[in-house]
Each structure stands twice: as C-alpha cells, then as structure tokens.
Amino acid sequence: DETGAYLIDRDPTYFGPVLNYLRHGKLVINKDLAEEEAEFYNITSLIKLVKDKIRERDSKISQVPVKHVYRVLQCQEEELTQMVSTMSDGWKFEQLVSIGSQYSCGRAQQSEYLLIVSREV
C-alpha cells in the first residue's frame, strides 16, 4: 500500500516458522514447515536450512530399527516338515532346537523340537 506494507495471504501455520527465521535468523523446525513455503518467499538461506533438516529427518526415519515378534513352537519330528511348510502371514523360520526324545510304551522313539519363528512388526 501507500505506506510500503505488504499483504501476505498465506496460511499462518506455515508462515510462522518463516517469520521466526526472518526475526531471529535461526530455523525453529516443526512438522508444519514445508520446503515450498521457503521457496515461495525465495529466501535462499532458509531453503537450504529446510532442505538440510528434511534430509536429516528422513535419514533418521529410515534408520528406525525393525522390530520382530518371535514364536516358539514345540513339535515332534514327524510334524516338523508340515509346520515349516505351512508358515504364513510373514512368519520366517529362525532356528530349530532339539529338546530330546520322548519314549512311549509300544511306540518308537519320538524326537521333539522347538521351532523358533519371527515376523517383522
């Protein structure tokens, strides 16, 4: 206008971090600051800071460790092949542990196992 004031018709949620940068010269990042907002005002130093922060944030997100859920299943020797072949829903074989033999009257010796499986969460 005639006094030199400018009307900035932007979303205040996005403009707040830009205004704070212009006031203090420091970037106070929040989830609402978008790279496009810095580019809209063509503030080169802010654009670089925002891109660096976004790169830093994205690298931290990609470094989040994968969590696993484990199951331990007990089975006899003759059930082992069936149990391994019917695993589904993302379950993966991890380890097989022999826990010895079971004796029964009139039957042959049966070996028993613990089958350890996991799935990403």
DONU-884045 format. One record per atom (N, C-alpha, C): chain; residue number from 1; x, y, z; residue in three letters. Coordinates in nm, 4 decimals. Example, Ala and Ser with C-alpha at 12.3 -4.5 7.8 and 13.67 -1.06 7.14 Angstrom:
! DONU-884045
[atom 'A', 1, [1.3190, -0.5690, 0.7800], 'ALA']
[atom 'A', 1, [1.2300, -0.4500, 0.7800], 'ALA']
[atom 'A', 1, [1.3200, -0.3300, 0.7800], 'ALA']
[atom 'A', 2, [1.2850, -0.2250, 0.7080], 'SER']
[atom 'A', 2, [1.3670, -0.1060, 0.7140], 'SER']
[atom 'A', 2, [1.2900, 0.0030, 0.7870], 'SER']
END
This chain:
! DONU-884045
[atom 'A', 1, [0.0830, -0.1190, 0.0000], 'ASP']
[atom 'A', 1, [0.0000, 0.0000, 0.0000], 'ASP']
[atom 'A', 1, [0.0873, 0.1250, 0.0000], 'ASP']
[atom 'A', 2, [0.0250, 0.2417, 0.0205], 'GLU']
[atom 'A', 2, [0.0997, 0.3680, 0.0152], 'GLU']
[atom 'A', 2, [0.2025, 0.3835, 0.1266], 'GLU']
[atom 'A', 3, [0.1908, 0.3027, 0.2347], 'THR']
[atom 'A', 3, [0.2879, 0.3111, 0.3444], 'THR']
[atom 'A', 3, [0.4024, 0.2112, 0.3276], 'THR']
[atom 'A', 4, [0.3949, 0.1293, 0.2235], 'GLY']
[atom 'A', 4, [0.5001, 0.0301, 0.1998], 'GLY']
[atom 'A', 4, [0.4712, -0.1054, 0.2625], 'GLY']
[atom 'A', 5, [0.3523, -0.1225, 0.3204], 'ALA']
[atom 'A', 5, [0.3157, -0.2505, 0.3813], 'ALA']
[atom 'A', 5, [0.2758, -0.3501, 0.2725], 'ALA']
[atom 'A', 6, [0.3033, -0.4762, 0.2993], 'TYR']
[atom 'A', 6, [0.2665, -0.5830, 0.2067], 'TYR']
[atom 'A', 6, [0.1612, -0.6713, 0.2710], 'TYR']
[atom 'A', 7, [0.0677, -0.7162, 0.1910], 'LEU']
[atom 'A', 7, [-0.0307, -0.8132, 0.2376], 'LEU']
[atom 'A', 7, [0.0206, -0.9506, 0.1975], 'LEU']
[atom 'A', 8, [0.0398, -1.0361, 0.2966], 'ILE']
[atom 'A', 8, [0.0852, -1.1730, 0.2697], 'ILE']
[atom 'A', 8, [-0.0324, -1.2648, 0.2989], 'ILE']
[atom 'A', 9, [-0.0897, -1.3161, 0.1927], 'ASP']
[atom 'A', 9, [-0.2067, -1.4025, 0.2059], 'ASP']
[atom 'A', 9, [-0.1606, -1.5482, 0.2052], 'ASP']
[atom 'A', 10, [-0.1056, -1.5918, 0.3193], 'ARG']
[atom 'A', 10, [-0.0556, -1.7284, 0.3324], 'ARG']
[atom 'A', 10, [-0.1118, -1.7889, 0.4602], 'ARG']
[atom 'A', 11, [-0.1103, -1.9179, 0.4660], 'ASP']
[atom 'A', 11, [-0.1557, -1.9900, 0.5845], 'ASP']
[atom 'A', 11, [-0.0625, -1.9578, 0.7006], 'ASP']
[atom 'A', 12, [-0.1153, -1.9042, 0.8122], 'PRO']
[atom 'A', 12, [-0.0285, -1.8668, 0.9243], 'PRO']
[atom 'A', 12, [0.0464, -1.9849, 0.9856], 'PRO']
[atom 'A', 13, [-0.0077, -2.1031, 0.9738], 'THR']
[atom 'A', 13, [0.0606, -2.2212, 1.0268], 'THR']
[atom 'A', 13, [0.1953, -2.2392, 0.9582], 'THR']
[atom 'A', 14, [0.1960, -2.2191, 0.8269], 'TYR']
[atom 'A', 14, [0.3194, -2.2356, 0.7503], 'TYR']
[atom 'A', 14, [0.4073, -2.1112, 0.7558], 'TYR']
[atom 'A', 15, [0.3452, -1.9940, 0.7695], 'PHE']
[atom 'A', 15, [0.4212, -1.8690, 0.7680], 'PHE']
[atom 'A', 15, [0.4949, -1.8450, 0.8994], 'PHE']
[atom 'A', 16, [0.4440, -1.8957, 1.0107], 'GLY']
[atom 'A', 16, [0.5042, -1.8732, 1.1423], 'GLY']
[atom 'A', 16, [0.6521, -1.9060, 1.1478], 'GLY']
[atom 'A', 17, [0.6949, -2.0248, 1.1058], 'PRO']
[atom 'A', 17, [0.8382, -2.0569, 1.1080], 'PRO']
[atom 'A', 17, [0.9210, -1.9665, 1.0163], 'PRO']
[atom 'A', 18, [0.8624, -1.9239, 0.9029], 'VAL']
[atom 'A', 18, [0.9331, -1.8327, 0.8125], 'VAL']
[atom 'A', 18, [0.9528, -1.6978, 0.8817], 'VAL']
[atom 'A', 19, [0.8476, -1.6472, 0.9446], 'LEU']
[atom 'A', 19, [0.8550, -1.5198, 1.0161], 'LEU']
[atom 'A', 19, [0.9570, -1.5263, 1.1300], 'LEU']
[atom 'A', 20, [0.9567, -1.6362, 1.2040], 'ASN']
[atom 'A', 20, [1.0544, -1.6521, 1.3131], 'ASN']
[atom 'A', 20, [1.1974, -1.6549, 1.2595], 'ASN']
[atom 'A', 21, [1.2176, -1.7177, 1.1447], 'TYR']
[atom 'A', 21, [1.3503, -1.7187, 1.0839], 'TYR']
[atom 'A', 21, [1.3928, -1.5768, 1.0461], 'TYR']
[atom 'A', 22, [1.3003, -1.5016, 0.9882], 'LEU']
[atom 'A', 22, [1.3325, -1.3640, 0.9491], 'LEU']
[atom 'A', 22, [1.3606, -1.2767, 1.0714], 'LEU']
[atom 'A', 23, [1.2932, -1.3035, 1.1819], 'ARG']
[atom 'A', 23, [1.3129, -1.2252, 1.3042], 'ARG']
[atom 'A', 23, [1.4450, -1.2590, 1.3733], 'ARG']
[atom 'A', 24, [1.4771, -1.3897, 1.3831], 'HIS']
[atom 'A', 24, [1.5881, -1.4360, 1.4665], 'HIS']
[atom 'A', 24, [1.7076, -1.4916, 1.3887], 'HIS']
[atom 'A', 25, [1.6872, -1.5232, 1.2621], 'GLY']
[atom 'A', 25, [1.7954, -1.5795, 1.1827], 'GLY']
[atom 'A', 25, [1.8237, -1.7255, 1.2126], 'GLY']
[atom 'A', 26, [1.7358, -1.7882, 1.2900], 'LYS']
[atom 'A', 26, [1.7522, -1.9300, 1.3229], 'LYS']
[atom 'A', 26, [1.6275, -2.0054, 1.2812], 'LYS']
[atom 'A', 27, [1.6498, -2.1270, 1.2401], 'LEU']
[atom 'A', 27, [1.5380, -2.2106, 1.1980], 'LEU']
[atom 'A', 27, [1.4871, -2.2902, 1.3165], 'LEU']
[atom 'A', 28, [1.3634, -2.2662, 1.3510], 'VAL']
[atom 'A', 28, [1.2967, -2.3480, 1.4523], 'VAL']
[atom 'A', 28, [1.2023, -2.4371, 1.3731], 'VAL']
[atom 'A', 29, [1.2464, -2.5609, 1.3549], 'ILE']
[atom 'A', 29, [1.1726, -2.6523, 1.2669], 'ILE']
[atom 'A', 29, [1.0536, -2.7113, 1.3393], 'ILE']
[atom 'A', 30, [0.9475, -2.7258, 1.2678], 'ASN']
[atom 'A', 30, [0.8325, -2.8010, 1.3167], 'ASN']
[atom 'A', 30, [0.7752, -2.8802, 1.2004], 'ASN']
[atom 'A', 31, [0.6821, -2.9648, 1.2291], 'LYS']
[atom 'A', 31, [0.6292, -3.0535, 1.1258], 'LYS']
[atom 'A', 31, [0.5528, -2.9786, 1.0179], 'LYS']
[atom 'A', 32, [0.5133, -2.8537, 1.0467], 'ASP']
[atom 'A', 32, [0.4331, -2.7774, 0.9521], 'ASP']
[atom 'A', 32, [0.5154, -2.7009, 0.8492], 'ASP']
[atom 'A', 33, [0.6445, -2.6846, 0.8724], 'LEU']
[atom 'A', 33, [0.7261, -2.6061, 0.7799], 'LEU']
[atom 'A', 33, [0.7572, -2.6893, 0.6567], 'LEU']
[atom 'A', 34, [0.7112, -2.6411, 0.5444], 'ALA']
[atom 'A', 34, [0.7338, -2.7121, 0.4193], 'ALA']
[atom 'A', 34, [0.8390, -2.6388, 0.3371], 'ALA']
[atom 'A', 35, [0.9120, -2.7148, 0.2610], 'GLU']
[atom 'A', 35, [1.0154, -2.6585, 0.1749], 'GLU']
[atom 'A', 35, [0.9541, -2.5573, 0.0777], 'GLU']
[atom 'A', 36, [0.8342, -2.5861, 0.0301], 'GLU']
[atom 'A', 36, [0.7680, -2.4990, -0.0667], 'GLU']
[atom 'A', 36, [0.7437, -2.3596, -0.0100], 'GLU']
[atom 'A', 37, [0.7184, -2.3500, 0.1201], 'GLU']
[atom 'A', 37, [0.6925, -2.2197, 0.1814], 'GLU']
[atom 'A', 37, [0.8180, -2.1331, 0.1777], 'GLU']
[atom 'A', 38, [0.9339, -2.1917, 0.2072], 'ALA']
[atom 'A', 38, [1.0598, -2.1177, 0.1999], 'ALA']
[atom 'A', 38, [1.0868, -2.0760, 0.0554], 'ALA']
[atom 'A', 39, [1.0561, -2.1640, -0.0380], 'GLU']
[atom 'A', 39, [1.0770, -2.1328, -0.1792], 'GLU']
[atom 'A', 39, [0.9819, -2.0228, -0.2268], 'GLU']
[atom 'A', 40, [0.8593, -2.0201, -0.1727], 'PHE']
[atom 'A', 40, [0.7622, -1.9171, -0.2097], 'PHE']
[atom 'A', 40, [0.8175, -1.7779, -0.1819], 'PHE']
[atom 'A', 41, [0.8840, -1.7614, -0.0681], 'TYR']
[atom 'A', 41, [0.9395, -1.6318, -0.0305], 'TYR']
[atom 'A', 41, [1.0793, -1.6093, -0.0886], 'TYR']
[atom 'A', 42, [1.1344, -1.7120, -0.1545], 'ASN']
[atom 'A', 42, [1.2650, -1.7055, -0.2190], 'ASN']
[atom 'A', 42, [1.3745, -1.6613, -0.1209], 'ASN']
[atom 'A', 43, [1.3733, -1.7244, -0.0028], 'ILE']
[atom 'A', 43, [1.4751, -1.6965, 0.0981], 'ILE']
[atom 'A', 43, [1.5770, -1.8095, 0.0888], 'ILE']
[atom 'A', 44, [1.6838, -1.7848, 0.0135], 'THR']
[atom 'A', 44, [1.7806, -1.8887, -0.0200], 'THR']
[atom 'A', 44, [1.8391, -1.9580, 0.1019], 'THR']
[atom 'A', 45, [1.8781, -1.8809, 0.2022], 'SER']
[atom 'A', 45, [1.9395, -1.9418, 0.3210], 'SER']
[atom 'A', 45, [1.8392, -2.0298, 0.3958], 'SER']
[atom 'A', 46, [1.7136, -1.9878, 0.3983], 'LEU']
[atom 'A', 46, [1.6107, -2.0687, 0.4642], 'LEU']
[atom 'A', 46, [1.5803, -2.1949, 0.3842], 'LEU']
[atom 'A', 47, [1.5806, -2.1831, 0.2540], 'ILE']
[atom 'A', 47, [1.5568, -2.3006, 0.1678], 'ILE']
[atom 'A', 47, [1.6623, -2.4068, 0.1965], 'ILE']
[atom 'A', 48, [1.7886, -2.3650, 0.2043], 'LYS']
[atom 'A', 48, [1.8970, -2.4601, 0.2323], 'LYS']
[atom 'A', 48, [1.8796, -2.5243, 0.3695], 'LYS']
[atom 'A', 49, [1.8482, -2.4435, 0.4718], 'LEU']
[atom 'A', 49, [1.8284, -2.4983, 0.6068], 'LEU']
[atom 'A', 49, [1.7139, -2.5986, 0.6104], 'LEU']
[atom 'A', 50, [1.6040, -2.5645, 0.5448], 'VAL']
[atom 'A', 50, [1.4876, -2.6543, 0.5449], 'VAL']
[atom 'A', 50, [1.5218, -2.7851, 0.4741], 'VAL']
[atom 'A', 51, [1.5894, -2.7768, 0.3604], 'LYS']
[atom 'A', 51, [1.6273, -2.8991, 0.2882], 'LYS']
[atom 'A', 51, [1.7199, -2.9861, 0.3724], 'LYS']
[atom 'A', 52, [1.8151, -2.9226, 0.4424], 'ASP']
[atom 'A', 52, [1.9050, -2.9981, 0.5292], 'ASP']
[atom 'A', 52, [1.8291, -3.0674, 0.6415], 'ASP']
[atom 'A', 53, [1.7351, -2.9957, 0.7034], 'LYS']
[atom 'A', 53, [1.6559, -3.0535, 0.8124], 'LYS']
[atom 'A', 53, [1.5686, -3.1681, 0.7623], 'LYS']
[atom 'A', 54, [1.5109, -3.1512, 0.6446], 'ILE']
[atom 'A', 54, [1.4267, -3.2575, 0.5877], 'ILE']
[atom 'A', 54, [1.5123, -3.3808, 0.5595], 'ILE']
[atom 'A', 55, [1.6322, -3.3600, 0.5016], 'ARG']
[atom 'A', 55, [1.7229, -3.4720, 0.4751], 'ARG']
[atom 'A', 55, [1.7621, -3.5422, 0.6047], 'ARG']
[atom 'A', 56, [1.7920, -3.4638, 0.7066], 'GLU']
[atom 'A', 56, [1.8301, -3.5190, 0.8372], 'GLU']
[atom 'A', 56, [1.7151, -3.5982, 0.8978], 'GLU']
[atom 'A', 57, [1.5944, -3.5426, 0.8925], 'ARG']
[atom 'A', 57, [1.4763, -3.6111, 0.9461], 'ARG']
[atom 'A', 57, [1.4496, -3.7416, 0.8719], 'ARG']
[atom 'A', 58, [1.4576, -3.7365, 0.7388], 'ASP']
[atom 'A', 58, [1.4307, -3.8563, 0.6595], 'ASP']
[atom 'A', 58, [1.5335, -3.9650, 0.6837], 'ASP']
[atom 'A', 59, [1.6590, -3.9276, 0.7065], 'SER']
[atom 'A', 59, [1.7606, -4.0295, 0.7334], 'SER']
[atom 'A', 59, [1.7379, -4.0936, 0.8699], 'SER']
[atom 'A', 60, [1.6883, -4.0172, 0.9670], 'LYS']
[atom 'A', 60, [1.6567, -4.0745, 1.0985], 'LYS']
[atom 'A', 60, [1.5392, -4.1699, 1.0886], 'LYS']
[atom 'A', 61, [1.4401, -4.1340, 1.0084], 'ILE']
[atom 'A', 61, [1.3231, -4.2204, 0.9920], 'ILE']
[atom 'A', 61, [1.3643, -4.3525, 0.9285], 'ILE']
[atom 'A', 62, [1.4542, -4.3465, 0.8290], 'SER']
[atom 'A', 62, [1.4945, -4.4700, 0.7619], 'SER']
[atom 'A', 62, [1.5845, -4.5567, 0.8493], 'SER']
[atom 'A', 63, [1.6381, -4.5005, 0.9587], 'GLN']
[atom 'A', 63, [1.7255, -4.5764, 1.0466], 'GLN']
[atom 'A', 63, [1.6506, -4.6370, 1.1649], 'GLN']
[atom 'A', 64, [1.5182, -4.6253, 1.1670], 'VAL']
[atom 'A', 64, [1.4408, -4.6835, 1.2760], 'VAL']
[atom 'A', 64, [1.4577, -4.8344, 1.2708], 'VAL']
[atom 'A', 65, [1.4997, -4.8945, 1.3813], 'PRO']
[atom 'A', 65, [1.5222, -5.0392, 1.3785], 'PRO']
[atom 'A', 65, [1.3912, -5.1155, 1.3590], 'PRO']
[atom 'A', 66, [1.4024, -5.2236, 1.2853], 'VAL']
[atom 'A', 66, [1.2869, -5.3095, 1.2618], 'VAL']
[atom 'A', 66, [1.2642, -5.3944, 1.3864], 'VAL']
[atom 'A', 67, [1.1415, -5.4045, 1.4289], 'LYS']
[atom 'A', 67, [1.1090, -5.4863, 1.5457], 'LYS']
[atom 'A', 67, [1.0527, -5.6193, 1.4990], 'LYS']
[atom 'A', 68, [1.0811, -5.7233, 1.5780], 'HIS']
[atom 'A', 68, [1.0349, -5.8581, 1.5452], 'HIS']
[atom 'A', 68, [0.9540, -5.9156, 1.6605], 'HIS']
[atom 'A', 69, [0.8598, -5.9982, 1.6243], 'VAL']
[atom 'A', 69, [0.7862, -6.0787, 1.7211], 'VAL']
[atom 'A', 69, [0.8332, -6.2217, 1.6993], 'VAL']
[atom 'A', 70, [0.8594, -6.2918, 1.8078], 'TYR']
[atom 'A', 70, [0.9076, -6.4298, 1.7980], 'TYR']
[atom 'A', 70, [0.8045, -6.5252, 1.8551], 'TYR']
[atom 'A', 71, [0.7973, -6.6433, 1.7966], 'ARG']
[atom 'A', 71, [0.7139, -6.7520, 1.8484], 'ARG']
[atom 'A', 71, [0.8002, -6.8754, 1.8621], 'ARG']
[atom 'A', 72, [0.7735, -6.9495, 1.9671], 'VAL']
[atom 'A', 72, [0.8420, -7.0772, 1.9877], 'VAL']
[atom 'A', 72, [0.7347, -7.1847, 1.9832], 'VAL']
[atom 'A', 73, [0.7479, -7.2754, 1.8879], 'LEU']
[atom 'A', 73, [0.6506, -7.3822, 1.8682], 'LEU']
[atom 'A', 73, [0.7167, -7.5158, 1.9004], 'LEU']
[atom 'A', 74, [0.6484, -7.5968, 1.9784], 'GLN']
[atom 'A', 74, [0.7007, -7.7286, 2.0116], 'GLN']
[atom 'A', 74, [0.6338, -7.8301, 1.9201], 'GLN']
[atom 'A', 75, [0.7147, -7.9196, 1.8630], 'CYS']
[atom 'A', 75, [0.6587, -8.0201, 1.7740], 'CYS']
[atom 'A', 75, [0.7430, -8.1468, 1.7780], 'CYS']
[atom 'A', 76, [0.6825, -8.2532, 1.7308], 'GLN']
[atom 'A', 76, [0.7534, -8.3793, 1.7198], 'GLN']
[atom 'A', 76, [0.8135, -8.3893, 1.5793], 'GLN']
[atom 'A', 77, [0.9051, -8.4823, 1.5657], 'GLU']
[atom 'A', 77, [0.9807, -8.4946, 1.4410], 'GLU']
[atom 'A', 77, [0.8917, -8.5058, 1.3172], 'GLU']
[atom 'A', 78, [0.7859, -8.5887, 1.3257], 'GLU']
[atom 'A', 78, [0.7018, -8.6081, 1.2065], 'GLU']
[atom 'A', 78, [0.6175, -8.4853, 1.1735], 'GLU']
[atom 'A', 79, [0.6023, -8.3908, 1.2669], 'GLU']
[atom 'A', 79, [0.5245, -8.2683, 1.2430], 'GLU']
[atom 'A', 79, [0.6104, -8.1546, 1.1886], 'GLU']
[atom 'A', 80, [0.7400, -8.1710, 1.1965], 'LEU']
[atom 'A', 80, [0.8331, -8.0634, 1.1654], 'LEU']
[atom 'A', 80, [0.8191, -8.0120, 1.0220], 'LEU']
[atom 'A', 81, [0.8206, -8.1002, 0.9257], 'THR']
[atom 'A', 81, [0.8118, -8.0596, 0.7851], 'THR']
[atom 'A', 81, [0.6820, -7.9864, 0.7575], 'THR']
[atom 'A', 82, [0.5721, -8.0358, 0.8121], 'GLN']
[atom 'A', 82, [0.4427, -7.9721, 0.7903], 'GLN']
[atom 'A', 82, [0.4390, -7.8318, 0.8519], 'GLN']
[atom 'A', 83, [0.4937, -7.8169, 0.9706], 'MET']
[atom 'A', 83, [0.4919, -7.6869, 1.0372], 'MET']
[atom 'A', 83, [0.5724, -7.5834, 0.9586], 'MET']
[atom 'A', 84, [0.6899, -7.6222, 0.9106], 'VAL']
[atom 'A', 84, [0.7736, -7.5291, 0.8357], 'VAL']
[atom 'A', 84, [0.7082, -7.4941, 0.7019], 'VAL']
[atom 'A', 85, [0.6494, -7.5909, 0.6353], 'SER']
[atom 'A', 85, [0.5918, -7.5657, 0.5021], 'SER']
[atom 'A', 85, [0.4607, -7.4873, 0.5085], 'SER']
[atom 'A', 86, [0.3934, -7.4850, 0.6229], 'THR']
[atom 'A', 86, [0.2653, -7.4143, 0.6316], 'THR']
[atom 'A', 86, [0.2757, -7.2780, 0.6997], 'THR']
[atom 'A', 87, [0.3967, -7.2308, 0.7274], 'MET']
[atom 'A', 87, [0.4108, -7.0981, 0.7881], 'MET']
[atom 'A', 87, [0.3617, -6.9939, 0.6889], 'MET']
[atom 'A', 88, [0.2866, -6.8957, 0.7393], 'SER']
[atom 'A', 88, [0.2340, -6.7911, 0.6517], 'SER']
[atom 'A', 88, [0.2311, -6.6583, 0.7255], 'SER']
[atom 'A', 89, [0.1662, -6.5596, 0.6676], 'ASP']
[atom 'A', 89, [0.1496, -6.4270, 0.7269], 'ASP']
[atom 'A', 89, [0.2821, -6.3614, 0.7624], 'ASP']
[atom 'A', 90, [0.3847, -6.3839, 0.6818], 'GLY']
[atom 'A', 90, [0.5115, -6.3177, 0.7055], 'GLY']
[atom 'A', 90, [0.6016, -6.3848, 0.8077], 'GLY']
[atom 'A', 91, [0.5612, -6.4990, 0.8610], 'TRP']
[atom 'A', 91, [0.6453, -6.5693, 0.9585], 'TRP']
[atom 'A', 91, [0.7628, -6.6320, 0.8866], 'TRP']
[atom 'A', 92, [0.8819, -6.6214, 0.9468], 'LYS']
[atom 'A', 92, [1.0035, -6.6774, 0.8884], 'LYS']
[atom 'A', 92, [1.0691, -6.7714, 0.9888], 'LYS']
[atom 'A', 93, [1.1256, -6.8771, 0.9364], 'PHE']
[atom 'A', 93, [1.1985, -6.9730, 1.0182], 'PHE']
[atom 'A', 93, [1.3259, -6.9069, 1.0703], 'PHE']
[atom 'A', 94, [1.3530, -6.9203, 1.2006], 'GLU']
[atom 'A', 94, [1.4731, -6.8637, 1.2613], 'GLU']
[atom 'A', 94, [1.5695, -6.9720, 1.3090], 'GLU']
[atom 'A', 95, [1.5168, -7.0664, 1.3878], 'GLN']
[atom 'A', 95, [1.6062, -7.1642, 1.4490], 'GLN']
[atom 'A', 95, [1.5277, -7.2895, 1.4869], 'GLN']
[atom 'A', 96, [1.5971, -7.4014, 1.4857], 'LEU']
[atom 'A', 96, [1.5401, -7.5290, 1.5285], 'LEU']
[atom 'A', 96, [1.6267, -7.5827, 1.6422], 'LEU']
[atom 'A', 97, [1.5627, -7.6144, 1.7542], 'VAL']
[atom 'A', 97, [1.6357, -7.6625, 1.8718], 'VAL']
[atom 'A', 97, [1.5809, -7.7996, 1.9093], 'VAL']
[atom 'A', 98, [1.6695, -7.8974, 1.9148], 'SER']
[atom 'A', 98, [1.6290, -8.0311, 1.9580], 'SER']
[atom 'A', 98, [1.6186, -8.0314, 2.1102], 'SER']
[atom 'A', 99, [1.5064, -8.0821, 2.1603], 'ILE']
[atom 'A', 99, [1.4905, -8.0874, 2.3063], 'ILE']
[atom 'A', 99, [1.4864, -8.2312, 2.3561], 'ILE']
[atom 'A', 100, [1.5355, -8.3230, 2.2724], 'GLY']
[atom 'A', 100, [1.5472, -8.4612, 2.3173], 'GLY']
[atom 'A', 100, [1.4424, -8.5523, 2.2585], 'GLY']
[atom 'A', 101, [1.4239, -8.6646, 2.3266], 'SER']
[atom 'A', 101, [1.3329, -8.7677, 2.2781], 'SER']
[atom 'A', 101, [1.2295, -8.7990, 2.3834], 'SER']
[atom 'A', 102, [1.1159, -8.8461, 2.3355], 'GLN']
[atom 'A', 102, [1.0067, -8.8859, 2.4232], 'GLN']
[atom 'A', 102, [0.9831, -9.0358, 2.3992], 'GLN']
[atom 'A', 103, [0.9754, -9.1117, 2.5072], 'TYR']
[atom 'A', 103, [0.9540, -9.2553, 2.4937], 'TYR']
[atom 'A', 103, [0.8102, -9.2874, 2.5299], 'TYR']
[atom 'A', 104, [0.7487, -9.3759, 2.4522], 'SER']
[atom 'A', 104, [0.6133, -9.4214, 2.4829], 'SER']
[atom 'A', 104, [0.6114, -9.5728, 2.4731], 'SER']
[atom 'A', 105, [0.5297, -9.6333, 2.5549], 'CYS']
[atom 'A', 105, [0.5163, -9.7788, 2.5511], 'CYS']
[atom 'A', 105, [0.4583, -9.8213, 2.4177], 'CYS']
[atom 'A', 106, [0.5199, -9.9156, 2.3538], 'GLY']
[atom 'A', 106, [0.4672, -9.9709, 2.2294], 'GLY']
[atom 'A', 106, [0.4914, -9.8833, 2.1078], 'GLY']
[atom 'A', 107, [0.5518, -9.7681, 2.1240], 'ARG']
[atom 'A', 107, [0.5762, -9.6804, 2.0091], 'ARG']
[atom 'A', 107, [0.7260, -9.6554, 1.9959], 'ARG']
[atom 'A', 108, [0.7637, -9.6172, 1.8791], 'ALA']
[atom 'A', 108, [0.9047, -9.5855, 1.8549], 'ALA']
[atom 'A', 108, [0.9406, -9.4530, 1.9213], 'ALA']
[atom 'A', 109, [1.0664, -9.4295, 1.9343], 'GLN']
[atom 'A', 109, [1.1159, -9.3075, 1.9951], 'GLN']
[atom 'A', 109, [1.0775, -9.1864, 1.9087], 'GLN']
[atom 'A', 110, [1.0283, -9.0797, 1.9711], 'GLN']
[atom 'A', 110, [0.9890, -8.9575, 1.9007], 'GLN']
[atom 'A', 110, [1.0808, -8.8433, 1.9434], 'GLN']
[atom 'A', 111, [1.1501, -8.7821, 1.8499], 'SER']
[atom 'A', 111, [1.2320, -8.6656, 1.8812], 'SER']
[atom 'A', 111, [1.1424, -8.5419, 1.8851], 'SER']
[atom 'A', 112, [1.1711, -8.4521, 1.9793], 'GLU']
[atom 'A', 112, [1.0930, -8.3287, 1.9908], 'GLU']
[atom 'A', 112, [1.1825, -8.2092, 1.9637], 'GLU']
[atom 'A', 113, [1.1205, -8.1054, 1.9096], 'TYR']
[atom 'A', 113, [1.1934, -7.9848, 1.8705], 'TYR']
[atom 'A', 113, [1.1181, -7.8594, 1.9133], 'TYR']
[atom 'A', 114, [1.1952, -7.7532, 1.9288], 'LEU']
[atom 'A', 114, [1.1381, -7.6201, 1.9411], 'LEU']
[atom 'A', 114, [1.1690, -7.5494, 1.8101], 'LEU']
[atom 'A', 115, [1.0655, -7.5021, 1.7458], 'LEU']
[atom 'A', 115, [1.0777, -7.4307, 1.6193], 'LEU']
[atom 'A', 115, [1.0596, -7.2822, 1.6510], 'LEU']
[atom 'A', 116, [1.1614, -7.2021, 1.6251], 'ILE']
[atom 'A', 116, [1.1554, -7.0585, 1.6541], 'ILE']
[atom 'A', 116, [1.1323, -6.9840, 1.5236], 'ILE']
[atom 'A', 117, [1.0263, -6.9049, 1.5204], 'VAL']
[atom 'A', 117, [0.9913, -6.8280, 1.4017], 'VAL']
[atom 'A', 117, [0.9764, -6.6811, 1.4401], 'VAL']
[atom 'A', 118, [0.9882, -6.5927, 1.3413], 'SER']
[atom 'A', 118, [0.9746, -6.4491, 1.3688], 'SER']
[atom 'A', 118, [0.8970, -6.3816, 1.2562], 'SER']
[atom 'A', 119, [0.8493, -6.2619, 1.2904], 'ARG']
[atom 'A', 119, [0.7785, -6.1792, 1.1931], 'ARG']
[atom 'A', 119, [0.8079, -6.0324, 1.2237], 'ARG']
[atom 'A', 120, [0.8292, -5.9515, 1.1205], 'GLU']
[atom 'A', 120, [0.8510, -5.8082, 1.1405], 'GLU']
[atom 'A', 120, [0.7204, -5.7422, 1.1804], 'GLU']
[atom 'A', 121, [0.7341, -5.6438, 1.2712], 'VAL']
[atom 'A', 121, [0.6169, -5.5688, 1.3163], 'VAL']
[atom 'A', 121, [0.6249, -5.4294, 1.2594], 'VAL']
END
